[in-house]
Amino acid sequence: MKYRAAKIPVFILFLILILFVLPTKIVHGAVDIKSNQPLKDVMVMIIDTANVNRVMQSPDCSGVFFITGIKQDKFKANTYGYGHANTTIGPYNFTNHDKLNTLIKSEAVPVSLGEVGVNTTKTNQYLDSVQFYERRYQGLGYYVTWNDFKDRGLSNVYDIFRGIPGLIVNNNRVFFARYAVSSFRITEPKPSIYVDGMLINNSNIEWLSPESVQAVEVYNHLYAPIQYNRGMLGGVILIWTKN
């Protein structure tokens, strides 16, 4: 009994060893498109008779693949790749130690895309050239364009500033509200006003027609563009005209 019991584990070990060393099939080949260009952006799959994927591999840069470890006696090879037709070769009936060398031809197919929505905003060429839209996107100040104030019945250029947060208009003068509240000075510090990039002396813009204004940018002294008197206590106002 002891002798027979000892033989059973040995027999099981022998069976396991046979299973692990059973020879497998090999499929070697290349994938290209009908123009004879190698195709690497596909997957080569070994499919059994139940249409179950058993082994897969991507070809190398020259389109060559080398698939081992195939234990099925009957199988077929299938390629799948985005933008290329799925191609199937086989089925093949193999015995142990068999090796298949093949060339798989694939075909490019059009790819249907869903609808793509594009939202566009019409921009002004001049404002684009002075980086107005870029600064507005950064959002460090307050920005208005002609379309924002054209229907307000403007009598002078200072009417554009009425309603802009942080600004006070008084007797054809404009200044930042923070200084009217926190400063004990007799006169509030004047903002630096630029028209088309030019600094206006004494910040007097009574001569400017509101009809000629294309856009306005308003910044406090900390966030004004560096080239426009950043750090000046009164803040900065940039005016861009239609000319």
C-alpha positions as CSV (number, residue, x, y, z in Angstrom):
1,M,0.0,0.0,0.0
2,K,2.8,2.4,0.9
3,Y,4.5,1.6,-2.5
4,R,1.3,2.4,-4.4
5,A,0.6,5.6,-2.4
6,A,4.1,6.8,-3.3
7,K,3.6,6.2,-7.0
8,I,0.4,8.4,-7.2
9,P,2.2,11.7,-6.5
10,V,4.9,10.8,-8.9
11,F,2.3,10.1,-11.6
12,I,0.6,13.4,-11.0
13,L,3.9,15.2,-11.2
14,F,4.6,13.5,-14.5
15,L,1.3,14.6,-16.0
16,I,1.9,18.2,-14.9
17,L,5.3,18.1,-16.5
18,I,3.9,16.8,-19.8
19,L,1.3,19.6,-19.8
20,F,4.0,22.3,-19.4
21,V,6.3,20.9,-22.0
22,L,3.7,20.2,-24.7
23,P,4.9,21.8,-27.9
24,T,2.9,24.8,-29.1
25,K,2.2,26.3,-32.5
26,I,3.8,29.4,-33.9
27,V,2.4,32.0,-36.3
28,H,5.0,34.2,-37.9
29,G,4.3,36.9,-40.5
30,A,3.7,40.5,-41.4
31,V,0.8,42.9,-41.8
32,D,0.7,45.5,-44.5
33,I,-1.9,47.5,-46.4
34,K,-2.6,46.9,-50.1
35,S,0.0,49.5,-51.1
36,N,2.6,47.2,-49.5
37,Q,3.3,49.6,-46.7
38,P,4.0,47.9,-43.3
39,L,1.2,48.3,-40.8
40,K,2.1,48.4,-37.1
41,D,-1.0,50.1,-35.6
42,V,-3.1,46.9,-35.5
43,M,-3.5,43.9,-33.2
44,V,-3.1,40.3,-34.4
45,M,-5.2,37.9,-32.4
46,I,-5.4,34.1,-32.4
47,I,-9.1,33.1,-32.2
48,D,-10.2,29.5,-31.3
49,T,-13.3,27.7,-32.7
50,A,-15.5,29.4,-30.0
51,N,-14.4,32.8,-31.2
52,V,-12.4,33.3,-28.0
53,N,-9.2,35.4,-28.2
54,R,-6.4,33.2,-27.0
55,V,-3.2,35.1,-27.8
56,M,-2.6,38.6,-29.2
57,Q,0.3,40.7,-30.3
58,S,1.1,44.0,-32.0
59,P,3.5,44.0,-35.0
60,D,6.8,45.8,-34.7
61,C,7.6,49.0,-36.7
62,S,8.1,46.9,-39.8
63,G,4.8,45.2,-39.5
64,V,6.3,41.8,-38.4
65,F,4.7,39.7,-35.7
66,F,5.8,36.4,-34.0
67,I,3.2,34.7,-31.9
68,T,4.0,31.6,-29.8
69,G,2.2,29.7,-27.1
70,I,-0.7,28.6,-29.3
71,K,-2.1,25.4,-27.8
72,Q,-5.3,25.1,-30.0
73,D,-5.2,22.6,-32.9
74,K,-7.7,24.6,-34.9
75,F,-7.7,28.4,-34.9
76,K,-7.8,31.5,-37.1
77,A,-5.9,34.8,-37.0
78,N,-7.7,38.1,-37.0
79,T,-6.4,41.7,-37.2
80,Y,-8.0,44.7,-35.6
81,G,-7.0,48.3,-36.0
82,Y,-8.6,51.7,-35.9
83,G,-9.0,53.0,-39.5
84,H,-8.4,49.6,-41.1
85,A,-10.7,46.8,-42.1
86,N,-10.7,43.7,-39.8
87,T,-9.0,40.9,-41.7
88,T,-9.4,37.1,-40.8
89,I,-7.3,34.3,-42.2
90,G,-7.9,30.6,-41.5
91,P,-9.1,28.5,-39.9
92,Y,-6.0,26.3,-39.7
93,N,-5.7,22.7,-38.5
94,F,-2.3,22.3,-36.9
95,T,-0.4,19.4,-35.3
96,N,2.3,19.9,-32.7
97,H,5.5,21.7,-33.9
98,D,3.7,23.3,-36.8
99,K,4.7,26.8,-37.8
100,L,2.7,29.2,-40.0
101,N,4.3,31.9,-42.1
102,T,1.8,34.3,-43.5
103,L,1.3,37.8,-45.0
104,I,-1.9,39.5,-43.9
105,K,-3.2,42.2,-46.2
106,S,-5.3,44.9,-44.6
107,E,-7.3,47.8,-46.2
108,A,-7.7,51.3,-45.0
109,V,-11.3,52.3,-44.4
110,P,-12.8,55.7,-43.7
111,V,-13.6,56.6,-40.1
112,S,-17.0,58.2,-39.4
113,L,-16.7,61.0,-36.8
114,G,-19.6,62.5,-34.9
115,E,-20.7,66.0,-35.3
116,V,-18.2,68.6,-33.9
117,G,-19.6,71.8,-32.7
118,V,-17.4,74.9,-32.9
119,N,-18.2,78.1,-31.1
120,T,-16.5,81.2,-32.5
121,T,-16.5,84.8,-31.5
122,K,-15.9,87.5,-34.0
123,T,-12.9,89.6,-33.0
124,N,-11.7,93.1,-33.9
125,Q,-8.3,93.0,-35.8
126,Y,-7.0,96.1,-34.1
127,L,-7.9,94.9,-30.6
128,D,-6.3,91.6,-31.4
129,S,-3.1,93.4,-32.5
130,V,-2.9,95.3,-29.1
131,Q,-3.4,92.0,-27.1
132,F,-6.8,93.2,-25.8
133,Y,-8.4,89.7,-26.0
134,E,-5.4,88.1,-24.4
135,R,-5.5,90.4,-21.4
136,R,-9.3,90.0,-21.2
137,Y,-8.8,86.2,-21.1
138,Q,-6.4,86.6,-18.2
139,G,-9.1,88.5,-16.3
140,L,-6.9,90.8,-14.2
141,G,-9.1,93.9,-14.9
142,Y,-12.5,95.0,-16.2
143,Y,-13.2,95.0,-19.9
144,V,-16.0,96.6,-22.1
145,T,-16.3,96.9,-25.8
146,W,-18.4,99.1,-28.1
147,N,-21.2,96.5,-28.2
148,D,-21.5,96.8,-24.4
149,F,-22.2,100.5,-24.3
150,K,-23.3,101.5,-27.8
151,D,-27.0,101.6,-26.9
152,R,-26.7,103.6,-23.7
153,G,-27.2,107.1,-25.2
154,L,-23.7,108.4,-24.4
155,S,-23.4,112.2,-24.3
156,N,-19.6,112.3,-23.7
157,V,-16.8,109.8,-23.2
158,Y,-17.1,109.8,-19.4
159,D,-20.5,108.2,-19.7
160,I,-18.7,105.0,-20.8
161,F,-17.2,104.7,-17.3
162,R,-20.6,105.1,-15.5
163,G,-21.6,101.6,-14.3
164,I,-18.1,100.1,-14.5
165,P,-17.4,98.6,-11.1
166,G,-14.9,100.5,-9.0
167,L,-15.1,103.7,-10.9
168,I,-16.7,107.1,-10.0
169,V,-17.4,109.8,-12.6
170,N,-17.8,113.3,-11.2
171,N,-17.7,116.6,-13.2
172,N,-16.1,115.0,-16.2
173,R,-13.5,113.4,-14.0
174,V,-13.1,109.7,-13.4
175,F,-11.3,108.0,-10.5
176,F,-11.3,104.8,-8.5
177,A,-13.9,104.5,-5.7
178,R,-11.4,103.1,-3.3
179,Y,-9.6,106.4,-3.0
180,A,-12.8,108.4,-2.5
181,V,-13.5,106.2,0.5
182,S,-10.1,105.7,2.1
183,S,-8.2,108.8,1.3
184,F,-8.2,112.1,3.2
185,R,-6.7,114.0,0.3
186,I,-8.5,117.0,-1.1
187,T,-8.2,115.6,-4.6
188,E,-8.3,111.9,-5.4
189,P,-5.2,110.5,-7.3
190,K,-5.9,110.5,-11.0
191,P,-5.7,107.3,-12.9
192,S,-3.2,106.9,-15.7
193,I,-5.3,107.1,-18.9
194,Y,-3.9,105.8,-22.2
195,V,-5.6,106.3,-25.6
196,D,-4.3,103.8,-28.2
197,G,-1.2,103.2,-26.0
198,M,-0.3,106.9,-25.6
199,L,-0.4,108.4,-22.0
200,I,-2.7,111.4,-21.8
201,N,-1.4,114.4,-19.8
202,N,-3.6,115.3,-16.8
203,S,-5.9,112.4,-17.7
204,N,-8.1,114.8,-19.6
205,I,-10.1,113.1,-22.3
206,E,-13.0,115.5,-22.8
207,W,-12.0,115.8,-26.4
208,L,-12.6,112.1,-27.1
209,S,-15.9,111.2,-28.7
210,P,-17.7,108.2,-27.2
211,E,-18.6,107.1,-30.8
212,S,-14.9,106.6,-31.5
213,V,-14.2,104.3,-28.6
214,Q,-13.9,100.6,-29.5
215,A,-12.9,99.1,-26.1
216,V,-11.9,100.1,-22.5
217,E,-9.7,98.3,-20.0
218,V,-9.7,99.2,-16.3
219,Y,-7.0,98.0,-13.8
220,N,-6.1,98.8,-10.2
221,H,-2.5,99.8,-9.6
222,L,-1.5,96.2,-8.8
223,Y,-2.7,94.4,-11.8
224,A,-2.2,96.8,-14.7
225,P,0.0,95.6,-17.6
226,I,3.6,96.3,-16.8
227,Q,4.1,98.6,-19.8
228,Y,1.2,100.8,-18.7
229,N,2.3,102.3,-15.3
230,R,1.8,99.3,-13.1
231,G,2.1,100.4,-9.5
232,M,0.8,104.0,-10.0
233,L,-1.5,104.7,-7.1
234,G,-4.5,106.0,-9.2
235,G,-4.9,102.8,-11.3
236,V,-4.8,102.5,-15.1
237,I,-7.5,103.0,-17.8
238,L,-6.7,101.9,-21.4
239,I,-8.9,103.2,-24.2
240,W,-8.8,101.8,-27.7
241,T,-10.4,103.7,-30.5
242,K,-11.9,102.6,-33.8
243,N,-9.3,104.6,-35.9
